[in-house]
Amino acid sequence: MKKTNAMRELDKAKIHYDIIEYEVNENELGAINVASKTGTDITKVFKTLAITNDKGELFIACVPGSDEVDLKKVASIVKSKKVEMLELSKLKDKTGYIRGGCSPIGIKKRHQSLIHESCLDKDFIFVSGGQRGLQIKINPKDLIKFLKMITTNLIVE
């Protein structure tokens, strides 16, 4: 298996992780499909979202696959008037990743990252490994420490 940027960064930092591969359906790239294909509880599959503010700054948010990010909460946390999802056409240029393969780890440039607090109740979570069909199984506390993530409530209630 070819190492992704995410795997190389974790290796360099000597952080333990496991790689989980699964068959990709190009029409179903969401976290629910990942959970189904890997046999993992959807609350442990965290999707990586690229969010931008009115100043063009990029933020990375990780939320459980069955939940929806609350953009008003994110705006408040990052001290912005307004935030929105990054346009899909800009994702590769800004992160180095494509839809369905965007990892919070190994992004071209380190950005402020946030993760939903429910991860703290889990012994492990899945995040994208940096390409479609590849998930990184990692201790959430290791991920938070490595990326200096803000851990808080980010979802629509």
Salt bridges, closest charged atoms under 4 A:
GLU9 OE1 - ARG110 NH2 3.56
ASP11 OD2 - LYS3 NZ 2.73
ASP18 OD1 - HIS16 NE2 3.79
GLU26 OE1 - ARG132 NH1 2.46
GLU87 OE2 - LYS90 NZ 3.79
ASP123 OD1 - LYS44 NZ 3.24
GLU157 OE2 - LYS73 NZ 3.22
